[in-house]
Amino acid sequence: MAAPDKTPARISGMFDSIAPRYDLLNRVLSLGLDQKWRRRAVVELQLGSNARVLDLCTGTADLALATVARHPDASVVGVDFSGAMLSRGLVKVRTAALDRKIQLVRGDATRIPLADATCQGATIGFGIRNVAEPERALAELARVLAPGARLAILEFGQPRIPGIKTLYAWYFKYVLPAIGRRVSKHQSAYSYLPASVGTFPPPAEFARTIERHGFVTVEAVPLTLGIVYLYIATRR
Ligand SMILES: C[S@@+](CC[C@H](N)C(=O)[O-])C[C@H]1O[C@@H](n2cnc3c(N)ncnc32)[C@H](O)[C@@H]1O
C-alpha cells in the first residue's frame, strides 16, 4: 500500500476542514471509546505534582482536558499546526474555565516551541501517524522532556484476532469513510484515515523507533482488541 501524502499543508488543511465535526465523529465512530483511551494514556503518565505536560498534535484539546481533569495541579501546553482545530479546542478550554491551566500554541511537531527538558510528561493522541517526519517529532519530544518523564502515545492499530480482524477491516475501510464523508462533508479525510493506519509501522517496530530516540522501557499496549495501541516510554 502506498503511503498517503502527508505534506504539512495538506494535513493541516484537511484538519482545518473537518474541525467543526471532528469531536462528534470521534465519539460516533469509536462508539464512545475514544475518551476512555485518552484517560488511560493520562494515567500512564504517572505525573507528580505541578507537572508541566506537552500535548503534541493536540487538535481540539481532548487529551489536554483529560490531563487536567485527572491532575488539577498540572498545566498543559497543547501544540498543533491546524488553526481551526486549535480554535475549537480553545472554546472548550474557555468553557471549562481552564485557560490558565491549558495553553494552546500553533506549531509544528517537528519544531516544538518549548525549551529543553522543561516538561514532566508528554502525550500524542492519534497524531504521530499524520506527521510526515515522525522521527523528528520523537527527537523533539526527547529534547523537551526532562529525564525520567513519561511519554504516552495513542495510535490506531489493527486487531489480529481472526474474525474480529475481518469485521474491523470492513468497518474501517468501508463504513467509517462513508459516515465520515457524509458528516464531515470532506471527500477524502476519512479515507485517508484507514490509508494512513495501513501504512503505519507495526507496534513492535514503532516501539523500537521510540527507543532509538532517547527513551527506555518502551511498551506497546493493545487497547480494545488492538484497535488502538498505547505506547508508553520513559525519557532516558
Ligand atoms: C487525528 S487529530 C488528533 C487530535 C487530538 N490529539 C485527539 O486526541 O483527538 C491529529 C492532529 O494532529 C495535527 N498534526 C498532524 N501533523 C502535525 C504536525 N506535523 N505538527 C503539528 N500538528 C500536527 C493535526 O492538525 C490534527 O489536529
The ligand as an SDF file (V2000), in Angstrom:
LIG
                    3D

 27 29  0  0  0  0  0  0  0  0999 V2000
   -6.3880   12.9650   14.4770 C   0  0  0  0  0  0  0  0  0  0  0  0
   -6.0490   14.5400   15.1440 S   0  0  0  0  0  0  0  0  0  0  0  0
   -5.8250   14.2030   16.8610 C   0  0  0  0  0  0  0  0  0  0  0  0
   -6.2030   15.3530   17.7630 C   0  0  0  0  0  0  0  0  0  0  0  0
   -6.1610   15.0480   19.2630 C   0  0  0  0  0  0  0  0  0  0  0  0
   -4.8370   14.7500   19.7220 N   0  0  0  0  0  0  0  0  0  0  0  0
   -7.1120   13.9520   19.6760 C   0  0  0  0  0  0  0  0  0  0  0  0
   -6.7410   13.1200   20.5190 O   0  0  0  0  0  0  0  0  0  0  0  0
   -8.2440   13.9450   19.1900 O   0  0  0  0  0  0  0  0  0  0  0  0
   -4.4020   14.8120   14.6010 C   0  0  0  0  0  0  0  0  0  0  0  0
   -3.9150   16.2250   14.8550 C   0  0  0  0  0  0  0  0  0  0  0  0
   -2.5170   16.2600   14.5720 O   0  0  0  0  0  0  0  0  0  0  0  0
   -2.2140   17.5170   13.9960 C   0  0  0  0  0  0  0  0  0  0  0  0
   -0.9260   17.3880   13.3010 N   0  0  0  0  0  0  0  0  0  0  0  0
   -0.5920   16.4860   12.3490 C   0  0  0  0  0  0  0  0  0  0  0  0
    0.6740   16.6630   11.9590 N   0  0  0  0  0  0  0  0  0  0  0  0
    1.1690   17.6890   12.6940 C   0  0  0  0  0  0  0  0  0  0  0  0
    2.4250   18.3410   12.7600 C   0  0  0  0  0  0  0  0  0  0  0  0
    3.4460   17.9770   11.9620 N   0  0  0  0  0  0  0  0  0  0  0  0
    2.5790   19.3520   13.6330 N   0  0  0  0  0  0  0  0  0  0  0  0
    1.5460   19.7560   14.4320 C   0  0  0  0  0  0  0  0  0  0  0  0
    0.3350   19.1800   14.4170 N   0  0  0  0  0  0  0  0  0  0  0  0
    0.1460   18.1580   13.5600 C   0  0  0  0  0  0  0  0  0  0  0  0
   -3.4060   17.8060   13.1020 C   0  0  0  0  0  0  0  0  0  0  0  0
   -3.5280   19.1710   12.7830 O   0  0  0  0  0  0  0  0  0  0  0  0
   -4.5610   17.2840   13.9570 C   0  0  0  0  0  0  0  0  0  0  0  0
   -5.1190   18.2870   14.7480 O   0  0  0  0  0  0  0  0  0  0  0  0
  1  2  1  0
  2  3  1  0
  2 10  1  0
  3  4  1  0
  4  5  1  0
  5  6  1  0
  5  7  1  0
  7  8  2  0
  7  9  1  0
 10 11  1  0
 11 12  1  0
 11 26  1  0
 12 13  1  0
 13 14  1  0
 13 24  1  0
 14 15  1  0
 14 23  1  0
 15 16  2  0
 16 17  1  0
 17 18  1  0
 17 23  2  0
 18 19  1  0
 18 20  2  0
 20 21  1  0
 21 22  2  0
 22 23  1  0
 24 25  1  0
 24 26  1  0
 26 27  1  0
M  CHG  2   2   1   9  -1
M  END
$$$$
